[in-house]
């Protein structure tokens, strides 16, 4: 299974990041009021994915990178 983790972005009400998998598609992230909380949650998602059953993980730093990796075939 592959996983693409997007960058932390400004959303209405705070900050969030999205996650994409070929199997489930785009999953919108929870909106945190503080950017520090969103960054912490993103790091936790990354750590739990490394320890789980994920074969390939990409943590994107830009929206362009996130979009490009979504269009790649698994």
Contact map, one row per residue, 1 for C-alpha under 8 A:
11100000000000000000111000000000000000000000000000001111000000000000000000
11110000000000000000110000000000000000000000000000000111100000000000000001
11111000000000000011110000000000000000000000000000000101110000000000000000
01111100000000000011100000000000000000000000000000000000111100000100110000
00111110000000001111000000000000000000000100010000000000111100000100000000
00011111000000001111000000000000000000000000000000000000001111100100000000
00001111100000001100000000000000000000000000000000000000001111100100000000
00000111110000111100000000000000001001100100000000000000000000000000000000
00000011111000111000000000000000000000000000000000000000000000000000000000
00000001111101110000000000000000000000000000000000000000000000000000000000
00000000111111110000000000000010000000000000000000000000000000000000000000
00000000011111100000000000000010000000000000000000000000000000000000000000
00000000001111100000000000000011100000000000000000000000000000000000000000
00000000011111110000000000000011111000000000000000000000000000000000000000
00000001111111111000000000000011111001000000000000000000000000000000000000
00000001111001111100000000001111000001000000000000000000000000000000000000
00001111100000111110000000011100000001000100000000000000000000000000000000
00001111000000011111000001111000000000000000000000000000000000000000000000
00111100000000001111100001111000000000000000000000000000000000000000000000
00111100000000000111110111100000000000000000000000000000000000000000010000
11110000000000000011111111000000000000000000000000000000000000000000010000
11100000000000000001111110000000000000000000000000000000000000000000010001
10000000000000000000111110000000000000000000000000000000000000000000000000
00000000000000000001111111100000000000000000000000000000000000000000000000
00000000000000000001111111100000000000000000000000000000000000000000000000
00000000000000000111100111110000000000000000000000000000000000000000000000
00000000000000000111000111111000000000000000000000000000000000000000000000
00000000000000001110000001111100000000000000000000000000000000000000000000
00000000000000011110000000111110000000000000000000000000000000000000000000
00000000000000011000000000011111000000000000000000000000000000000000000000
00000000001111110000000000001111100001000000000000000000000000000000000000
00000000000011110000000000000111111011000000000000000000000000000000000000
00000000000011100000000000000011111010000000000000000000000000000000000000
00000000000001100000000000000001111111000000000000000000000000000000000000
00000001000001100000000000000001111111100000000000000000000000000000000000
00000000000000000000000000000000011111110000000000000000000000000000000000
00000000000000000000000000000001111111111000000000000000000000000000000000
00000001000000111000000000000011011111111100000000000000000000000000000000
00000001000000000000000000000000001111111110000000000000000000000000000000
00000000000000000000000000000000000111111111000000000000000000000000000000
00000000000000000000000000000000000011111111100000000000000000000000000000
00001001000000001000000000000000000001111111110000000000000000000000000000
00000000000000000000000000000000000000111111111000000000000000000000000000
00000000000000000000000000000000000000011111111100000000000000000000000000
00000000000000000000000000000000000000001111111110000000000000000000000000
00001000000000000000000000000000000000000111111111000000001000000000000000
00000000000000000000000000000000000000000011111111100000000000000000000000
00000000000000000000000000000000000000000001111111110000000000000000000000
00000000000000000000000000000000000000000000111111111100100000000000000000
00000000000000000000000000000000000000000000011111111100100000000000000000
00000000000000000000000000000000000000000000001111111100000000000000000000
00000000000000000000000000000000000000000000000111111100000000000000000000
10000000000000000000000000000000000000000000000011111110000000000000000000
11100000000000000000000000000000000000000000000011111111100000000000000000
11000000000000000000000000000000000000000000000000001111100000000000000000
11100000000000000000000000000000000000000000000000000111110000000000000000
01111000000000000000000000000000000000000000000011000111111000000000000000
00111000000000000000000000000000000000000000000000000001111100000000000000
00011110000000000000000000000000000000000000010000000000111110000000000000
00011110000000000000000000000000000000000000000000000000011111101100000000
00000110000000000000000000000000000000000000000000000000001111101100000000
00000110000000000000000000000000000000000000000000000000000111111100000000
00000110000000000000000000000000000000000000000000000000000111111110000000
00000000000000000000000000000000000000000000000000000000000001111111000000
00000000000000000000000000000000000000000000000000000000000111111111100000
00011110000000000000000000000000000000000000000000000000000111111111110000
00000000000000000000000000000000000000000000000000000000000000111111111000
00000000000000000000000000000000000000000000000000000000000000011111111100
00010000000000000000000000000000000000000000000000000000000000001111111100
00010000000000000001110000000000000000000000000000000000000000000111111100
00000000000000000000000000000000000000000000000000000000000000000011111110
00000000000000000000000000000000000000000000000000000000000000000001111111
00000000000000000000000000000000000000000000000000000000000000000000001111
01000000000000000000010000000000000000000000000000000000000000000000000111
